[in-house]
Every structure is written in C-alpha cells, then in structure tokens.
Amino acid sequence: MGKWLKSPTAILFEVRDHIAYVTLNGPEKRNAMSFTAMQEVKAAMMEADDLKSVRVVVLSGNGKDFCAGAISPAVRSIPSASDYDPAEYRERDSKLRG
C-alpha cells in the first residue's frame, strides 16, 4: 500500500483532500485495540506524516464506538521503559510535564 503501511487488516486508511483518515476497523469488538491494530495505527501515522499531500490526520472508529480499550494480550505486548533506548527520543521541555 505505502511506505510504512503495507496491508492493514485492523484499520482502514484513506487520503482525501489533504486529510488522512485512520479508522479502527473492529466494530464487532467495539474497536478494542489489538497488538496488530496498535502496530497498524503507528504505521498509518508514520505514512501520513511522510506523505506530502497530507495536512491533517483524523483518527476514528468504525461503528458506534471509538475504542473500548486494549485487548488483554495487547497490553502485555506494550514495551516497558527498559525495552527502548531513551537516547533515540526527543527531550521534552520540563515545563510541559506538569
């Protein structure tokens, strides 16, 4: 499909009129976030960020619910602080931390 987002199964991705629409596509489970959905949303955001035609991103859920939360195995798959190298990330201004 694109540079970052290849063949999504848990989300829908469309660009129209400079707007990238990222839609969680699991209405039967109230769009609960699976590990696959989390990976695809990340890839979709990276895709939208790199596309010159995109100026705005809209994140929504298919059906009546936006997102009911995370599916239990997905929660266990979220990296902990020790799973990444902080040097690879931007510093946040201490005034923004609250």
FENJO-V449943 format. One record per residue. PHI is phi in whole degrees, -180 to 180 (none if undefined). OMEGA is omega in whole degrees, -180 to 180 (none if undefined). BURIAL is 1 if it has 16 or more other ideal C-beta (glycine too) atoms within 10 Angstrom, else 0. Layout:
[[PHI;OMEGA;BURIAL] [PHI;OMEGA;BURIAL]]
This chain:
[[none;-177;0] [-152;-179;0] [-68;-176;0] [-107;-176;1] [-101;-173;1] [-92;-177;0] [-134;-175;0] [-65;177;1] [-119;-176;0] [-107;-180;1] [-135;170;1] [-114;-180;0] [-138;-179;1] [-149;175;0] [-118;177;0] [-141;174;0] [51;177;0] [70;180;0] [-119;174;0] [-95;178;1] [-104;177;1] [-112;-175;1] [-122;173;1] [-66;-171;1] [-120;176;1] [-140;-174;1] [-62;180;0] [-67;176;0] [-116;179;0] [56;178;0] [59;176;1] [-60;-175;1] [-80;171;1] [-90;177;1] [-61;178;1] [-61;179;1] [-61;179;1] [-62;179;1] [-64;-178;1] [-70;177;1] [-63;178;1] [-60;-180;0] [-63;179;1] [-66;178;1] [-67;178;1] [-67;177;0] [-61;-179;1] [-62;-180;1] [-65;-178;0] [-84;-178;0] [-74;-180;0] [-65;-177;0] [-79;-175;0] [-96;177;0] [-117;-176;0] [-143;175;0] [-120;176;0] [-113;178;0] [-107;-178;1] [-144;177;0] [-119;178;1] [-78;-180;0] [96;-174;0] [-83;-177;0] [-114;174;0] [-72;-179;0] [-165;-177;1] [-86;-178;0] [121;-177;0] [-107;173;1] [-75;-172;1] [-44;179;0] [-61;179;0] [-66;-180;1] [-62;180;0] [-68;-177;0] [-89;-180;0] [-71;-178;0] [-61;174;0] [-87;-178;0] [-59;-178;0] [-82;-178;0] [-90;-179;0] [-139;180;0] [-98;-178;0] [-57;180;0] [-66;-180;0] [-84;-175;0] [-117;179;0] [-69;173;0] [-77;175;0] [-96;177;0] [-66;-177;0] [-61;178;0] [-68;-178;0] [-84;-175;0] [-76;176;0] [81;none;0]]
